[in-house]
Structures are given as C-alpha cells and as structure tokens.
C-alpha cells in the first residue's frame, strides 16, 4: 500500500513529507507508548499514535519507519514536524480514533505484526 492510499483511507491531512507519498509500506503498528514500539515492533513502516512529542519522531527514526500518523485529531508542534522533515518521515494527522484507523487499514490489506 502506498502512503497516499493511507492518507485517503484515513481522510488524513499531510503535515510534512508530501513528496514521499508514493512510498510503499507493508505494515503498521499503533501505540501511545514509545517504549512498547521499541520493545515489540519489528519491520513496521507506519506508526499510528496519539502521543504528541519529539520522542515519537526519534522512535520512528530508530525503527526505520516511513510515516507517523497522529490520530484523534492530535496536532504536532512545529518542533516535531521539523524533526520529521530532517529525517524524511511523512507526518499525517487524522481525526479518527486509533481503533478505527487501525481497523480500516487492516481491512484494506495493511498488515500488523
């Protein structure tokens, strides 16, 4: 699945990295606890979270993720977006709750762990 498809499925707004929406991803994970992402996630390309702080970008970078989607209408600050830009990570925002966003992506063929 390409990132522009995820944008459309979740009716998300791209906050940075629009030029990378043609990247293909095969899996996703969802968590508000970055320690869980570091401990349990392997080979995930998309992170869905409601946690809005710079640690989210640093975690995504460590895990080689291509995209962060902030759910529940959360809006990251410019500091977070600047970190993501520097690491070429796409950042999106969706009004959907995490459960619904994950369910929609899964039903459209995006795998979890």
C-alpha positions, 0 to 999 in steps of 0.5 A: 500500500502506498502512503497516499492510499493511507492518507485517503483511507484515513481522510488524513491531512499531510503535515510534512513529507508530501513528496514521499507519498508514493512510498510503499509500506507493508505494515503498521503498528499503533501505540501511545507508548514509545517504549512498547514500539521499541520493545515489540515492533519489528519491520513496521513502516507506519506508526499510528499514535496519539502521543504528541512529542519529539520522542515519537519522531526519534522512535520512528527514526530508530525503527526505520519507519516511513510515516507517523500518523497522529490520530484523534485529531492530535496536532504536532508542534512545529518542533516535531514536524521539523524533526520529521522533515530532517529525517524524511518521515511523512507526518499525517494527522487524522481525526479518527480514533486509533481503533478505527484507523487501525481497523480500516487499514487492516481491512484494506490489506495493511498488515500488523505484526 
